[in-house]
Amino acid sequence: MTEVTELSRLESDAPRTKEVLLNLGPQHPSTHGVLRLVLELDGEYVKRVDPHIGYLHRGTEKLAESFTYTQIFPLTDRLDYLCPPSNNLAFALAVEKLLGIEAPIRAQYIRVMMAELARISGHLLITGALPMDLGAMTALLYAMREREMIMDLLEMISGARMHTSFCRVGGVREDLPDEFFPKIREFCDIFPNRIRDYERLLDGNRVFLKRTQGIGVISAEDGIDLGLSGPNLRASGVDWDIRRDEPYEIYDRLDFDVITSQEGDCYARWRCRVEEMRESVRIIEQCLDQMPDGPFQIDMPTIAFPVDKDRVHCSMEALIQHFDLSAYGFKVPKGEVYSAIEAPKGELGFYIVSDGSPKPFRMKVRSPSFVNLQGLFGVTNAHYLADMIAVLGSLDPVMAEVDK
Amino acid sequence: MSAETSLIRTLIAERFGEAIEELGFSHGVHAFAAPPDMVVELCRFLKDDPALRFDFLSDICGVDHYPEMPRYEAVYHLSSLPNKWRVRIKCRLGDPPRVPSVTRVWRTANWHERETWDMYGIRFEGHPDLRRIYMWEGFEGFPQRKDFPLRGYKDKLNPFGAEGSPPTQPDLATKDIPQGGRSTPGT
């Protein structure tokens, strides 16, 4: 009995502590966009995290219901704005499956090559931004230098640096310009050396290693349970890549490795992305070697725009075709499709319900960042507020894609 | 392809009999229709069966088939990472739409169900924290329903919106929603 009174007396004498609610964001450099985290802190120790999202919600899915299929491409650009070609590709594939068509082989190579360029561009940002969140500023500046090269390449192809909107249902918008090929070869030669530079900068940086290794471990079971995908899941040891396991486009003709890691910590997730950039360069080189000549657009006047734009001004049929597609779009047979690709962030799926009209009845975007952000709840050993920043950075959410 | 279709079909038929309707295989996905009260059981079966192992929940979304009746639909996309199969479960819901939550089967269902609640007002019963996720607390109406205007309703912040106000639904009044989230600073 005395013990109990003794204990309670001691407790009442101790300094009184209280949990603190801390608001992180929505304007904060470490949240990679407008993400607001409400943290319940016990000292520096994070007891509970509650992400508030939706600051960038633009209603992509609702808007898509009032757009024709071709008009939706620019909307998909704005999902994961670091890698628009992947989003375009995912959407085009879904519609093509509903229509029962396939793009010509050359167009498929162009799309895959652009998607891989986009993957490098997306991974480059996080390769630099994660160390920056942890105080190593240099890597981001170098990463941005290389990203600039990719931006230039995309500009050369499509005229736009970010929102390319280059895919079309049944192909791509234009053929590649001749001056593009030497430039991309040059990039493929330079870039692997640059990746080695990043590694030299960061792999020997003891602060970076201390802040990421063993931090934010997500087990394979937790990862699957939480629906993680892409590099986040592969870093936990799940060998799953849609490019290899459910090959779309011409991925089955390409030789590449799926990068996995067993640790599942922040460093493994960072590492996976660095290695994936190397594989992407390999894929791009193979695309360049294998790319056949041929049409870049399907030969279906009801779906594809006239290839020769000048004909629109002098041929009645081409004018009607162009006007019809611009004003009314094309009809897509009744049905539904779920089509997923391996986007840089993970499984990007489009679920489209068509009622036979030129506009989708329902379009749902399964955005990988939205689901990956939930991975915060699966982290077992990020105890401190500063570790939370590392985990958030390593999960690589893009808020535009989270909020749709 | 046909072997896996018949395997999935047979195993489901063995376990559930006539209750789960088979909707065929298209574009790489096997589709099934389930009544709302069987969704959780079906999901758990698909996840735990050693031959099927649909361990990955890709997506949950709502569809509004207005003016068709029953109006709403919850659609689940499951993947089997070991077998590389995909399954779609469709579940038609009346008005007001209610369906049991699958958060106990997959934790990832949490945010998918919150999004579906936010956009379509489909109530996931048993969800631990069914709050709005994109729209703010106190927003009225469910924006992705077909009868919700694209530009929203006219108010002092939205002069270009449509006239009128969202239909009230006494059954789904906000006080009825379990408030899992605690009060946050600034609100």
Interface residues (C-beta under 8 A of the other chain):
Chain A: L21 N23 V38 D50 H52 I53 G54 H57 G59 E61 K62 L63 S66 K97 L98 I224 D225 L226 G227 V238 W240 D245 E246 G335 E336 V337 Y338 S339 A340 E347 G349 Y351 V353 F361 R362 K364 R366 F370 V371 L373 Q374 F377 G378 D403 K404
Chain B: S26 H27 G28 V29 D55 F56 L57 S58 D59 C61 V63 D64 V75 H77 L81 K84 R86 R88 W106 R107 T108 N110 W111 H112 E115 M119 R132 I133 Y134 M135 W136 P143 Q144 L150 G181 T184 P185 G186
